[in-house]
């Protein structure tokens, strides 16, 4: 059975998971008024959820009949 996703898709999901983990770790820093927790973590999480994860799902990682990727 062939998989719909290719290497790029799985790599993108892995990068998204790493960014989400980093974002939630930054969000959980003590004290709650920490600059990383308030300023950086939300941007990392939004970037991972709205850019990296959708890209990794929609990106066509399989090679077409002529050998080019995304065909």
CHARMM-style PDB file with segment names, atoms N, HN, CA, C and O in Angstrom:
ATOM      1  N   UNK     1       0.843  -1.175   0.000  1.00  0.00      PROA
ATOM      2  CA  UNK     1       0.000   0.000   0.000  1.00  0.00      PROA
ATOM      3  C   UNK     1       0.888   1.239   0.000  1.00  0.00      PROA
ATOM      4  O   UNK     1       1.805   1.351   0.815  1.00  0.00      PROA
ATOM      5  N   UNK     2       0.620   2.159  -0.905  1.00  0.00      PROA
ATOM      6  HN  UNK     2      -0.124   2.068  -1.567  1.00  0.00      PROA
ATOM      7  CA  UNK     2       1.439   3.353  -1.025  1.00  0.00      PROA
ATOM      8  C   UNK     2       0.927   4.448  -0.100  1.00  0.00      PROA
ATOM      9  O   UNK     2      -0.273   4.555   0.157  1.00  0.00      PROA
ATOM     10  N   UNK     3       1.837   5.240   0.385  1.00  0.00      PROA
ATOM     11  HN  UNK     3       2.811   5.153   0.176  1.00  0.00      PROA
ATOM     12  CA  UNK     3       1.492   6.341   1.265  1.00  0.00      PROA
ATOM     13  C   UNK     3       1.235   7.594   0.432  1.00  0.00      PROA
ATOM     14  O   UNK     3       1.890   7.816  -0.587  1.00  0.00      PROA
ATOM     15  N   UNK     4       0.287   8.401   0.867  1.00  0.00      PROA
ATOM     16  HN  UNK     4      -0.245   8.221   1.694  1.00  0.00      PROA
ATOM     17  CA  UNK     4      -0.021   9.652   0.187  1.00  0.00      PROA
ATOM     18  C   UNK     4       1.064  10.693   0.446  1.00  0.00      PROA
ATOM     19  O   UNK     4       1.314  11.553  -0.399  1.00  0.00      PROA
ATOM     20  N   UNK     5       1.704  10.622   1.598  1.00  0.00      PROA
ATOM     21  HN  UNK     5       1.501   9.923   2.284  1.00  0.00      PROA
ATOM     22  CA  UNK     5       2.703  11.602   1.995  1.00  0.00      PROA
ATOM     23  C   UNK     5       4.103  11.139   1.633  1.00  0.00      PROA
ATOM     24  O   UNK     5       4.395   9.943   1.612  1.00  0.00      PROA
ATOM     25  N   UNK     6       4.964  12.108   1.347  1.00  0.00      PROA
ATOM     26  HN  UNK     6       4.727  13.079   1.364  1.00  0.00      PROA
ATOM     27  CA  UNK     6       6.352  11.826   1.030  1.00  0.00      PROA
ATOM     28  C   UNK     6       7.276  12.279   2.150  1.00  0.00      PROA
ATOM     29  O   UNK     6       6.827  12.617   3.245  1.00  0.00      PROA
ATOM     30  N   UNK     7       8.577  12.280   1.860  1.00  0.00      PROA
ATOM     31  HN  UNK     7       8.941  12.005   0.970  1.00  0.00      PROA
ATOM     32  CA  UNK     7       9.569  12.667   2.867  1.00  0.00      PROA
ATOM     33  C   UNK     7       9.390  14.104   3.324  1.00  0.00      PROA
ATOM     34  O   UNK     7       9.516  14.400   4.512  1.00  0.00      PROA
ATOM     35  N   UNK     8       9.096  14.998   2.389  1.00  0.00      PROA
ATOM     36  HN  UNK     8       8.993  14.757   1.423  1.00  0.00      PROA
ATOM     37  CA  UNK     8       8.928  16.409   2.745  1.00  0.00      PROA
ATOM     38  C   UNK     8       7.751  16.620   3.685  1.00  0.00      PROA
ATOM     39  O   UNK     8       7.802  17.469   4.575  1.00  0.00      PROA
ATOM     40  N   UNK     9       6.694  15.847   3.484  1.00  0.00      PROA
ATOM     41  HN  UNK     9       6.653  15.157   2.761  1.00  0.00      PROA
ATOM     42  CA  UNK     9       5.534  15.962   4.359  1.00  0.00      PROA
ATOM     43  C   UNK     9       5.875  15.546   5.788  1.00  0.00      PROA
ATOM     44  O   UNK     9       5.535  16.239   6.746  1.00  0.00      PROA
ATOM     45  N   UNK    10       6.546  14.415   5.916  1.00  0.00      PROA
ATOM     46  HN  UNK    10       6.823  13.851   5.138  1.00  0.00      PROA
ATOM     47  CA  UNK    10       6.903  13.937   7.252  1.00  0.00      PROA
ATOM     48  C   UNK    10       7.933  14.852   7.912  1.00  0.00      PROA
ATOM     49  O   UNK    10       7.889  15.063   9.124  1.00  0.00      PROA
ATOM     50  N   UNK    11       8.849  15.389   7.131  1.00  0.00      PROA
ATOM     51  HN  UNK    11       8.885  15.218   6.147  1.00  0.00      PROA
ATOM     52  CA  UNK    11       9.821  16.338   7.670  1.00  0.00      PROA
ATOM     53  C   UNK    11       9.114  17.604   8.159  1.00  0.00      PROA
ATOM     54  O   UNK    11       9.450  18.135   9.218  1.00  0.00      PROA
ATOM     55  N   UNK    12       8.148  18.081   7.398  1.00  0.00      PROA
ATOM     56  HN  UNK    12       7.875  17.649   6.538  1.00  0.00      PROA
ATOM     57  CA  UNK    12       7.385  19.263   7.801  1.00  0.00      PROA
ATOM     58  C   UNK    12       6.594  19.042   9.068  1.00  0.00      PROA
ATOM     59  O   UNK    12       6.538  19.917   9.931  1.00  0.00      PROA
ATOM     60  N   UNK    13       5.979  17.876   9.185  1.00  0.00      PROA
ATOM     61  HN  UNK    13       6.025  17.165   8.483  1.00  0.00      PROA
ATOM     62  CA  UNK    13       5.234  17.553  10.415  1.00  0.00      PROA
ATOM     63  C   UNK    13       6.188  17.470  11.602  1.00  0.00      PROA
ATOM     64  O   UNK    13       5.848  17.903  12.703  1.00  0.00      PROA
ATOM     65  N   UNK    14       7.374  16.918  11.386  1.00  0.00      PROA
ATOM     66  HN  UNK    14       7.650  16.566  10.491  1.00  0.00      PROA
ATOM     67  CA  UNK    14       8.369  16.855  12.456  1.00  0.00      PROA
ATOM     68  C   UNK    14       8.836  18.238  12.893  1.00  0.00      PROA
ATOM     69  O   UNK    14       8.994  18.497  14.086  1.00  0.00      PROA
ATOM     70  N   UNK    15       9.056  19.124  11.927  1.00  0.00      PROA
ATOM     71  HN  UNK    15       8.927  18.914  10.958  1.00  0.00      PROA
ATOM     72  CA  UNK    15       9.450  20.502  12.245  1.00  0.00      PROA
ATOM     73  C   UNK    15       8.321  21.213  12.989  1.00  0.00      PROA
ATOM     74  O   UNK    15       8.566  21.938  13.954  1.00  0.00      PROA
ATOM     75  N   UNK    16       7.086  21.004  12.539  1.00  0.00      PROA
ATOM     76  HN  UNK    16       6.887  20.415  11.755  1.00  0.00      PROA
ATOM     77  CA  UNK    16       5.938  21.607  13.219  1.00  0.00      PROA
ATOM     78  C   UNK    16       5.823  21.094  14.652  1.00  0.00      PROA
ATOM     79  O   UNK    16       5.551  21.870  15.568  1.00  0.00      PROA
ATOM     80  N   UNK    17       6.026  19.808  14.851  1.00  0.00      PROA
ATOM     81  HN  UNK    17       6.247  19.177  14.107  1.00  0.00      PROA
ATOM     82  CA  UNK    17       5.957  19.245  16.206  1.00  0.00      PROA
ATOM     83  C   UNK    17       7.057  19.819  17.091  1.00  0.00      PROA
ATOM     84  O   UNK    17       6.827  20.105  18.266  1.00  0.00      PROA
ATOM     85  N   UNK    18       8.252  19.987  16.530  1.00  0.00      PROA
ATOM     86  HN  UNK    18       8.440  19.755  15.575  1.00  0.00      PROA
ATOM     87  CA  UNK    18       9.353  20.573  17.310  1.00  0.00      PROA
ATOM     88  C   UNK    18       9.052  22.022  17.664  1.00  0.00      PROA
ATOM     89  O   UNK    18       9.307  22.446  18.791  1.00  0.00      PROA
ATOM     90  N   UNK    19       8.511  22.789  16.717  1.00  0.00      PROA
ATOM     91  HN  UNK    19       8.304  22.444  15.802  1.00  0.00      PROA
ATOM     92  CA  UNK    19       8.162  24.182  16.998  1.00  0.00      PROA
ATOM     93  C   UNK    19       7.040  24.287  18.018  1.00  0.00      PROA
ATOM     94  O   UNK    19       7.061  25.166  18.879  1.00  0.00      PROA
ATOM     95  N   UNK    20       6.060  23.395  17.925  1.00  0.00      PROA
ATOM     96  HN  UNK    20       6.043  22.681  17.225  1.00  0.00      PROA
ATOM     97  CA  UNK    20       4.978  23.408  18.908  1.00  0.00      PROA
ATOM     98  C   UNK    20       5.498  23.075  20.298  1.00  0.00      PROA
ATOM     99  O   UNK    20       5.098  23.704  21.277  1.00  0.00      PROA
ATOM    100  N   UNK    21       6.381  22.097  20.392  1.00  0.00      PROA
ATOM    101  HN  UNK    21       6.706  21.586  19.596  1.00  0.00      PROA
ATOM    102  CA  UNK    21       6.976  21.755  21.677  1.00  0.00      PROA
ATOM    103  C   UNK    21       7.756  22.933  22.238  1.00  0.00      PROA
ATOM    104  O   UNK    21       7.629  23.268  23.415  1.00  0.00      PROA
ATOM    105  N   UNK    22       8.562  23.561  21.390  1.00  0.00      PROA
ATOM    106  HN  UNK    22       8.666  23.289  20.434  1.00  0.00      PROA
ATOM    107  CA  UNK    22       9.321  24.737  21.822  1.00  0.00      PROA
ATOM    108  C   UNK    22       8.390  25.854  22.269  1.00  0.00      PROA
ATOM    109  O   UNK    22       8.626  26.481  23.302  1.00  0.00      PROA
ATOM    110  N   UNK    23       7.334  26.110  21.501  1.00  0.00      PROA
ATOM    111  HN  UNK    23       7.143  25.601  20.662  1.00  0.00      PROA
ATOM    112  CA  UNK    23       6.393  27.170  21.852  1.00  0.00      PROA
ATOM    113  C   UNK    23       5.710  26.934  23.185  1.00  0.00      PROA
ATOM    114  O   UNK    23       5.576  27.855  23.991  1.00  0.00      PROA
ATOM    115  N   UNK    24       5.278  25.701  23.420  1.00  0.00      PROA
ATOM    116  HN  UNK    24       5.387  24.953  22.766  1.00  0.00      PROA
ATOM    117  CA  UNK    24       4.606  25.407  24.693  1.00  0.00      PROA
ATOM    118  C   UNK    24       5.591  25.413  25.863  1.00  0.00      PROA
ATOM    119  O   UNK    24       5.223  25.786  26.977  1.00  0.00      PROA
ATOM    120  N   UNK    25       6.838  25.004  25.623  1.00  0.00      PROA
ATOM    121  HN  UNK    25       7.137  24.701  24.718  1.00  0.00      PROA
ATOM    122  CA  UNK    25       7.838  25.101  26.689  1.00  0.00      PROA
ATOM    123  C   UNK    25       8.125  26.560  27.037  1.00  0.00      PROA
ATOM    124  O   UNK    25       8.253  26.909  28.210  1.00  0.00      PROA
ATOM    125  N   UNK    26       8.226  27.403  26.022  1.00  0.00      PROA
ATOM    126  HN  UNK    26       8.122  27.120  25.069  1.00  0.00      PROA
ATOM    127  CA  UNK    26       8.432  28.830  26.274  1.00  0.00      PROA
ATOM    128  C   UNK    26       7.225  29.442  26.972  1.00  0.00      PROA
ATOM    129  O   UNK    26       7.375  30.296  27.845  1.00  0.00      PROA
ATOM    130  N   UNK    27       6.040  29.010  26.590  1.00  0.00      PROA
ATOM    131  HN  UNK    27       5.918  28.316  25.881  1.00  0.00      PROA
ATOM    132  CA  UNK    27       4.814  29.530  27.195  1.00  0.00      PROA
ATOM    133  C   UNK    27       4.708  29.160  28.671  1.00  0.00      PROA
ATOM    134  O   UNK    27       4.100  29.894  29.450  1.00  0.00      PROA
ATOM    135  N   UNK    28       5.286  28.043  29.056  1.00  0.00      PROA
ATOM    136  HN  UNK    28       5.780  27.447  28.423  1.00  0.00      PROA
ATOM    137  CA  UNK    28       5.192  27.580  30.434  1.00  0.00      PROA
ATOM    138  C   UNK    28       6.296  28.079  31.356  1.00  0.00      PROA
ATOM    139  O   UNK    28       6.391  27.635  32.500  1.00  0.00      PROA
ATOM    140  N   UNK    29       7.130  28.994  30.877  1.00  0.00      PROA
ATOM    141  HN  UNK    29       7.053  29.355  29.948  1.00  0.00      PROA
ATOM    142  CA  UNK    29       8.237  29.497  31.706  1.00  0.00      PROA
ATOM    143  C   UNK    29       7.722  30.273  32.914  1.00  0.00      PROA
ATOM    144  O   UNK    29       6.680  30.926  32.855  1.00  0.00      PROA
ATOM    145  N   UNK    30       8.453  30.189  33.977  1.00  0.00      PROA
ATOM    146  HN  UNK    30       9.299  29.659  34.025  1.00  0.00      PROA
ATOM    147  CA  UNK    30       8.150  30.948  35.195  1.00  0.00      PROA
ATOM    148  C   UNK    30       9.092  32.131  35.257  1.00  0.00      PROA
ATOM    149  O   UNK    30      10.242  31.963  34.852  1.00  0.00      PROA
ATOM    150  N   UNK    31       8.730  33.272  35.710  1.00  0.00      PROA
ATOM    151  HN  UNK    31       7.796  33.408  36.039  1.00  0.00      PROA
ATOM    152  CA  UNK    31       7.382  33.724  36.053  1.00  0.00      PROA
ATOM    153  C   UNK    31       6.551  33.955  34.798  1.00  0.00      PROA
ATOM    154  O   UNK    31       7.084  34.007  33.689  1.00  0.00      PROA
ATOM    155  N   UNK    32       5.273  34.090  34.980  1.00  0.00      PROA
ATOM    156  HN  UNK    32       4.840  34.049  35.881  1.00  0.00      PROA
ATOM    157  CA  UNK    32       4.365  34.231  33.843  1.00  0.00      PROA
ATOM    158  C   UNK    32       4.576  35.548  33.099  1.00  0.00      PROA
ATOM    159  O   UNK    32       4.098  35.705  31.976  1.00  0.00      PROA
ATOM    160  N   UNK    33       5.274  36.479  33.705  1.00  0.00      PROA
ATOM    161  HN  UNK    33       5.662  36.351  34.618  1.00  0.00      PROA
ATOM    162  CA  UNK    33       5.529  37.766  33.056  1.00  0.00      PROA
ATOM    163  C   UNK    33       6.850  37.762  32.291  1.00  0.00      PROA
ATOM    164  O   UNK    33       7.322  38.818  31.868  1.00  0.00      PROA
ATOM    165  N   UNK    34       7.446  36.591  32.111  1.00  0.00      PROA
ATOM    166  HN  UNK    34       7.062  35.734  32.455  1.00  0.00      PROA
ATOM    167  CA  UNK    34       8.691  36.478  31.369  1.00  0.00      PROA
ATOM    168  C   UNK    34       8.483  36.937  29.928  1.00  0.00      PROA
ATOM    169  O   UNK    34       7.458  36.631  29.319  1.00  0.00      PROA
ATOM    170  N   UNK    35       9.458  37.672  29.382  1.00  0.00      PROA
ATOM    171  HN  UNK    35      10.291  37.921  29.877  1.00  0.00      PROA
ATOM    172  CA  UNK    35       9.320  38.221  28.029  1.00  0.00      PROA
ATOM    173  C   UNK    35       9.196  37.126  26.977  1.00  0.00      PROA
ATOM    174  O   UNK    35       8.449  37.285  26.012  1.00  0.00      PROA
ATOM    175  N   UNK    36       9.913  36.019  27.147  1.00  0.00      PROA
ATOM    176  HN  UNK    36      10.520  35.890  27.931  1.00  0.00      PROA
ATOM    177  CA  UNK    36       9.788  34.927  26.184  1.00  0.00      PROA
ATOM    178  C   UNK    36       8.390  34.319  26.220  1.00  0.00      PROA
ATOM    179  O   UNK    36       7.820  33.990  25.179  1.00  0.00      PROA
ATOM    180  N   UNK    37       7.845  34.175  27.421  1.00  0.00      PROA
ATOM    181  HN  UNK    37       8.308  34.442  28.266  1.00  0.00      PROA
ATOM    182  CA  UNK    37       6.520  33.574  27.554  1.00  0.00      PROA
ATOM    183  C   UNK    37       5.440  34.476  26.972  1.00  0.00      PROA
ATOM    184  O   UNK    37       4.459  33.989  26.411  1.00  0.00      PROA
ATOM    185  N   UNK    38       5.614  35.773  27.103  1.00  0.00      PROA
ATOM    186  HN  UNK    38       6.411  36.168  27.559  1.00  0.00      PROA
ATOM    187  CA  UNK    38       4.572  36.693  26.645  1.00  0.00      PROA
ATOM    188  C   UNK    38       4.721  37.111  25.189  1.00  0.00      PROA
ATOM    189  O   UNK    38       3.719  37.352  24.516  1.00  0.00      PROA
ATOM    190  N   UNK    39       5.945  37.202  24.690  1.00  0.00      PROA
ATOM    191  HN  UNK    39       6.759  37.007  25.237  1.00  0.00      PROA
ATOM    192  CA  UNK    39       6.162  37.785  23.366  1.00  0.00      PROA
ATOM    193  C   UNK    39       6.565  36.787  22.293  1.00  0.00      PROA
ATOM    194  O   UNK    39       6.075  36.870  21.166  1.00  0.00      PROA
ATOM    195  N   UNK    40       7.432  35.862  22.609  1.00  0.00      PROA
ATOM    196  HN  UNK    40       7.830  35.795  23.524  1.00  0.00      PROA
ATOM    197  CA  UNK    40       7.975  34.968  21.595  1.00  0.00      PROA
ATOM    198  C   UNK    40       7.116  33.715  21.420  1.00  0.00      PROA
ATOM    199  O   UNK    40       6.855  33.302  20.290  1.00  0.00      PROA
ATOM    200  N   UNK    41       6.681  33.116  22.505  1.00  0.00      PROA
ATOM    201  HN  UNK    41       6.893  33.451  23.423  1.00  0.00      PROA
ATOM    202  CA  UNK    41       5.943  31.853  22.447  1.00  0.00      PROA
ATOM    203  C   UNK    41       4.678  31.927  21.589  1.00  0.00      PROA
ATOM    204  O   UNK    41       4.448  31.020  20.790  1.00  0.00      PROA
ATOM    205  N   UNK    42       3.852  32.965  21.720  1.00  0.00      PROA
ATOM    206  HN  UNK    42       4.039  33.702  22.370  1.00  0.00      PROA
ATOM    207  CA  UNK    42       2.659  33.010  20.862  1.00  0.00      PROA
ATOM    208  C   UNK    42       2.985  33.061  19.371  1.00  0.00      PROA
ATOM    209  O   UNK    42       2.283  32.451  18.566  1.00  0.00      PROA
ATOM    210  N   UNK    43       4.039  33.779  18.997  1.00  0.00      PROA
ATOM    211  HN  UNK    43       4.609  34.275  19.652  1.00  0.00      PROA
ATOM    212  CA  UNK    43       4.417  33.851  17.592  1.00  0.00      PROA
ATOM    213  C   UNK    43       4.934  32.508  17.081  1.00  0.00      PROA
ATOM    214  O   UNK    43       4.643  32.118  15.950  1.00  0.00      PROA
ATOM    215  N   UNK    44       5.697  31.807  17.910  1.00  0.00      PROA
ATOM    216  HN  UNK    44       5.933  32.124  18.828  1.00  0.00      PROA
ATOM    217  CA  UNK    44       6.191  30.487  17.522  1.00  0.00      PROA
ATOM    218  C   UNK    44       5.015  29.527  17.330  1.00  0.00      PROA
ATOM    219  O   UNK    44       4.994  28.760  16.367  1.00  0.00      PROA
ATOM    220  N   UNK    45       4.053  29.564  18.224  1.00  0.00      PROA
ATOM    221  HN  UNK    45       4.069  30.187  19.006  1.00  0.00      PROA
ATOM    222  CA  UNK    45       2.897  28.675  18.129  1.00  0.00      PROA
ATOM    223  C   UNK    45       2.024  29.004  16.919  1.00  0.00      PROA
ATOM    224  O   UNK    45       1.586  28.100  16.208  1.00  0.00      PROA
ATOM    225  N   UNK    46       1.771  30.280  16.683  1.00  0.00      PROA
ATOM    226  HN  UNK    46       2.127  31.014  17.261  1.00  0.00      PROA
ATOM    227  CA  UNK    46       0.957  30.679  15.534  1.00  0.00      PROA
ATOM    228  C   UNK    46       1.667  30.296  14.235  1.00  0.00      PROA
ATOM    229  O   UNK    46       1.027  29.805  13.305  1.00  0.00      PROA
ATOM    230  N   UNK    47       2.966  30.513  14.163  1.00  0.00      PROA
ATOM    231  HN  UNK    47       3.486  30.912  14.918  1.00  0.00      PROA
ATOM    232  CA  UNK    47       3.733  30.151  12.974  1.00  0.00      PROA
ATOM    233  C   UNK    47       3.668  28.649  12.719  1.00  0.00      PROA
ATOM    234  O   UNK    47       3.497  28.213  11.581  1.00  0.00      PROA
ATOM    235  N   UNK    48       3.804  27.860  13.782  1.00  0.00      PROA
ATOM    236  HN  UNK    48       3.943  28.214  14.707  1.00  0.00      PROA
ATOM    237  CA  UNK    48       3.767  26.402  13.630  1.00  0.00      PROA
ATOM    238  C   UNK    48       2.384  25.926  13.199  1.00  0.00      PROA
ATOM    239  O   UNK    48       2.268  25.078  12.314  1.00  0.00      PROA
ATOM    240  N   UNK    49       1.320  26.473  13.827  1.00  0.00      PROA
ATOM    241  HN  UNK    49       1.414  27.162  14.546  1.00  0.00      PROA
ATOM    242  CA  UNK    49      -0.038  26.033  13.520  1.00  0.00      PROA
ATOM    243  C   UNK    49      -0.549  26.542  12.175  1.00  0.00      PROA
ATOM    244  O   UNK    49      -1.239  25.809  11.467  1.00  0.00      PROA
ATOM    245  N   UNK    50      -0.226  27.774  11.810  1.00  0.00      PROA
ATOM    246  HN  UNK    50       0.335  28.370  12.385  1.00  0.00      PROA
ATOM    247  CA  UNK    50      -0.831  28.375  10.621  1.00  0.00      PROA
ATOM    248  C   UNK    50       0.049  28.366   9.374  1.00  0.00      PROA
ATOM    249  O   UNK    50      -0.445  28.614   8.274  1.00  0.00      PROA
ATOM    250  N   UNK    51       1.347  28.083   9.526  1.00  0.00      PROA
ATOM    251  HN  UNK    51       1.748  27.882  10.419  1.00  0.00      PROA
ATOM    252  CA  UNK    51       2.235  28.089   8.364  1.00  0.00      PROA
ATOM    253  C   UNK    51       2.861  26.714   8.139  1.00  0.00      PROA
ATOM    254  O   UNK    51       2.664  26.106   7.087  1.00  0.00      PROA
ATOM    255  N   UNK    52       3.606  26.227   9.115  1.00  0.00      PROA
ATOM    256  HN  UNK    52       3.766  26.721   9.970  1.00  0.00      PROA
ATOM    257  CA  UNK    52       4.395  25.016   8.920  1.00  0.00      PROA
ATOM    258  C   UNK    52       3.504  23.776   8.795  1.00  0.00      PROA
ATOM    259  O   UNK    52       3.691  22.974   7.879  1.00  0.00      PROA
ATOM    260  N   UNK    53       2.555  23.613   9.688  1.00  0.00      PROA
ATOM    261  HN  UNK    53       2.403  24.264  10.432  1.00  0.00      PROA
ATOM    262  CA  UNK    53       1.701  22.418   9.656  1.00  0.00      PROA
ATOM    263  C   UNK    53       0.844  22.350   8.393  1.00  0.00      PROA
ATOM    264  O   UNK    53       0.813  21.296   7.758  1.00  0.00      PROA
ATOM    265  N   UNK    54       0.148  23.414   7.996  1.00  0.00      PROA
ATOM    266  HN  UNK    54       0.174  24.270   8.512  1.00  0.00      PROA
ATOM    267  CA  UNK    54      -0.602  23.328   6.726  1.00  0.00      PROA
ATOM    268  C   UNK    54       0.301  23.093   5.521  1.00  0.00      PROA
ATOM    269  O   UNK    54      -0.057  22.332   4.622  1.00  0.00      PROA
ATOM    270  N   UNK    55       1.463  23.733   5.490  1.00  0.00      PROA
ATOM    271  HN  UNK    55       1.754  24.352   6.220  1.00  0.00      PROA
ATOM    272  CA  UNK    55       2.391  23.517   4.382  1.00  0.00      PROA
ATOM    273  C   UNK    55       2.803  22.057   4.301  1.00  0.00      PROA
ATOM    274  O   UNK    55       2.861  21.479   3.216  1.00  0.00      PROA
ATOM    275  N   UNK    56       3.089  21.461   5.459  1.00  0.00      PROA
ATOM    276  HN  UNK    56       3.042  21.931   6.341  1.00  0.00      PROA
ATOM    277  CA  UNK    56       3.551  20.076   5.456  1.00  0.00      PROA
ATOM    278  C   UNK    56       2.446  19.109   5.028  1.00  0.00      PROA
ATOM    279  O   UNK    56       2.742  18.029   4.517  1.00  0.00      PROA
ATOM    280  N   UNK    57       1.200  19.471   5.226  1.00  0.00      PROA
ATOM    281  HN  UNK    57       0.960  20.348   5.642  1.00  0.00      PROA
ATOM    282  CA  UNK    57       0.098  18.605   4.812  1.00  0.00      PROA
ATOM    283  C   UNK    57      -0.200  18.797   3.329  1.00  0.00      PROA
ATOM    284  O   UNK    57      -0.411  17.821   2.610  1.00  0.00      PROA
ATOM    285  N   UNK    58      -0.220  20.037   2.868  1.00  0.00      PROA
ATOM    286  HN  UNK    58      -0.049  20.830   3.453  1.00  0.00      PROA
ATOM    287  CA  UNK    58      -0.610  20.319   1.484  1.00  0.00      PROA
ATOM    288  C   UNK    58       0.514  20.136   0.488  1.00  0.00      PROA
ATOM    289  O   UNK    58       0.254  19.948  -0.700  1.00  0.00      PROA
ATOM    290  N   UNK    59       1.751  20.185   0.937  1.00  0.00      PROA
ATOM    291  HN  UNK    59       1.963  20.337   1.902  1.00  0.00      PROA
ATOM    292  CA  UNK    59       2.887  20.053   0.030  1.00  0.00      PROA
ATOM    293  C   UNK    59       2.866  18.664  -0.588  1.00  0.00      PROA
ATOM    294  O   UNK    59       2.749  17.659   0.113  1.00  0.00      PROA
ATOM    295  N   UNK    60       2.982  18.625  -1.908  1.00  0.00      PROA
ATOM    296  HN  UNK    60       3.077  19.441  -2.477  1.00  0.00      PROA
ATOM    297  CA  UNK    60       2.998  17.348  -2.608  1.00  0.00      PROA
ATOM    298  C   UNK    60       4.422  16.821  -2.595  1.00  0.00      PROA
ATOM    299  O   UNK    60       5.269  17.296  -3.352  1.00  0.00      PROA
ATOM    300  N   UNK    61       4.688  15.859  -1.755  1.00  0.00      PROA
ATOM    301  HN  UNK    61       4.000  15.473  -1.140  1.00  0.00      PROA
ATOM    302  CA  UNK    61       6.032  15.335  -1.603  1.00  0.00      PROA
ATOM    303  C   UNK    61       6.359  14.182  -2.521  1.00  0.00      PROA
ATOM    304  O   UNK    61       7.500  13.721  -2.549  1.00  0.00      PROA
ATOM    305  N   UNK    62       5.393  13.709  -3.265  1.00  0.00      PROA
ATOM    306  HN  UNK    62       4.466  14.084  -3.241  1.00  0.00      PROA
ATOM    307  CA  UNK    62       5.616  12.571  -4.155  1.00  0.00      PROA
ATOM    308  C   UNK    62       6.169  13.053  -5.493  1.00  0.00      PROA
ATOM    309  O   UNK    62       5.903  14.176  -5.922  1.00  0.00      PROA
ATOM    310  N   UNK    63       6.928  12.203  -6.132  1.00  0.00      PROA
ATOM    311  HN  UNK    63       7.144  11.291  -5.783  1.00  0.00      PROA
ATOM    312  CA  UNK    63       7.453  12.510  -7.459  1.00  0.00      PROA
ATOM    313  C   UNK    63       6.442  12.084  -8.507  1.00  0.00      PROA
ATOM    314  O   UNK    63       5.783  11.052  -8.384  1.00  0.00      PROA
ATOM    315  N   UNK    64       6.337  12.911  -9.546  1.00  0.00      PROA
ATOM    316  HN  UNK    64       6.872  13.750  -9.645  1.00  0.00      PROA
ATOM    317  CA  UNK    64       5.413  12.615 -10.637  1.00  0.00      PROA
ATOM    318  C   UNK    64       5.997  11.594 -11.600  1.00  0.00      PROA
ATOM    319  O   UNK    64       7.066  11.035 -11.357  1.00  0.00      PROA
ATOM    320  N   UNK    65       5.296  11.362 -12.677  1.00  0.00      PROA
ATOM    321  HN  UNK    65       4.428  11.817 -12.874  1.00  0.00      PROA
ATOM    322  CA  UNK    65       5.721  10.371 -13.663  1.00  0.00      PROA
ATOM    323  C   UNK    65       7.019  10.764 -14.338  1.00  0.00      PROA
ATOM    324  O   UNK    65       7.814   9.900 -14.709  1.00  0.00      PROA
ATOM    325  N   UNK    66       7.242  12.064 -14.503  1.00  0.00      PROA
ATOM    326  HN  UNK    66       6.596  12.766 -14.202  1.00  0.00      PROA
ATOM    327  CA  UNK    66       8.452  12.494 -15.183  1.00  0.00      PROA
ATOM    328  C   UNK    66       9.644  12.682 -14.243  1.00  0.00      PROA
ATOM    329  O   UNK    66      10.695  13.153 -14.677  1.00  0.00      PROA
ATOM    330  N   UNK    67       9.501  12.322 -12.960  1.00  0.00      PROA
ATOM    331  HN  UNK    67       8.647  11.939 -12.607  1.00  0.00      PROA
ATOM    332  CA  UNK    67      10.612  12.368 -12.018  1.00  0.00      PROA
ATOM    333  C   UNK    67      10.739  13.652 -11.232  1.00  0.00      PROA
ATOM    334  O   UNK    67      11.567  13.751 -10.327  1.00  0.00      PROA
ATOM    335  N   UNK    68       9.908  14.657 -11.576  1.00  0.00      PROA
ATOM    336  HN  UNK    68       9.235  14.576 -12.311  1.00  0.00      PROA
ATOM    337  CA  UNK    68       9.966  15.909 -10.834  1.00  0.00      PROA
ATOM    338  C   UNK    68       9.050  15.825  -9.627  1.00  0.00      PROA
ATOM    339  O   UNK    68       8.009  15.169  -9.662  1.00  0.00      PROA
ATOM    340  N   UNK    69       9.458  16.507  -8.547  1.00  0.00      PROA
ATOM    341  HN  UNK    69      10.303  17.040  -8.519  1.00  0.00      PROA
ATOM    342  CA  UNK    69       8.600  16.513  -7.359  1.00  0.00      PROA
ATOM    343  C   UNK    69       7.478  17.508  -7.539  1.00  0.00      PROA
ATOM    344  O   UNK    69       7.643  18.532  -8.202  1.00  0.00      PROA
ATOM    345  N   UNK    70       6.322  17.203  -6.938  1.00  0.00      PROA
ATOM    346  HN  UNK    70       6.188  16.372  -6.399  1.00  0.00      PROA
ATOM    347  CA  UNK    70       5.205  18.108  -6.926  1.00  0.00      PROA
ATOM    348  C   UNK    70       4.447  18.205  -8.233  1.00  0.00      PROA
ATOM    349  O   UNK    70       3.744  19.187  -8.476  1.00  0.00      PROA
ATOM    350  N   UNK    71       4.580  17.213  -9.062  1.00  0.00      PROA
ATOM    351  HN  UNK    71       5.150  16.416  -8.865  1.00  0.00      PROA
ATOM    352  CA  UNK    71       3.897  17.246 -10.365  1.00  0.00      PROA
ATOM    353  C   UNK    71       2.598  16.491 -10.263  1.00  0.00      PROA
ATOM    354  OT1 UNK    71       1.862  16.392 -11.245  1.00  0.00      PROA
TER     355      UNK     71
END
